Amino acid sequence: MKETEQTQIEQYKYMLEVGHSKSGSNHVLIIKRLRVSDDDLATALSALQAALSAFRDMDLS
């Protein structure tokens, strides 16, 4: 009998993809994609707010 090995893939709770865009003569950092996943909507919304807040607080200069 052959045993099957199962590997559980860890799924991240959120994914943030950023990029650069031009605003007039300035280059700015933008959110290209933001995905949050959770079984509980309130928890997902809280994680979304935390991710947006962390993005705003990033010092990339």
Beta strands, then each sheet from edge to edge (+ up, - down):
strand 1: 14-23
strand 2: 26-36
sheet 1: 1+ 2-
end
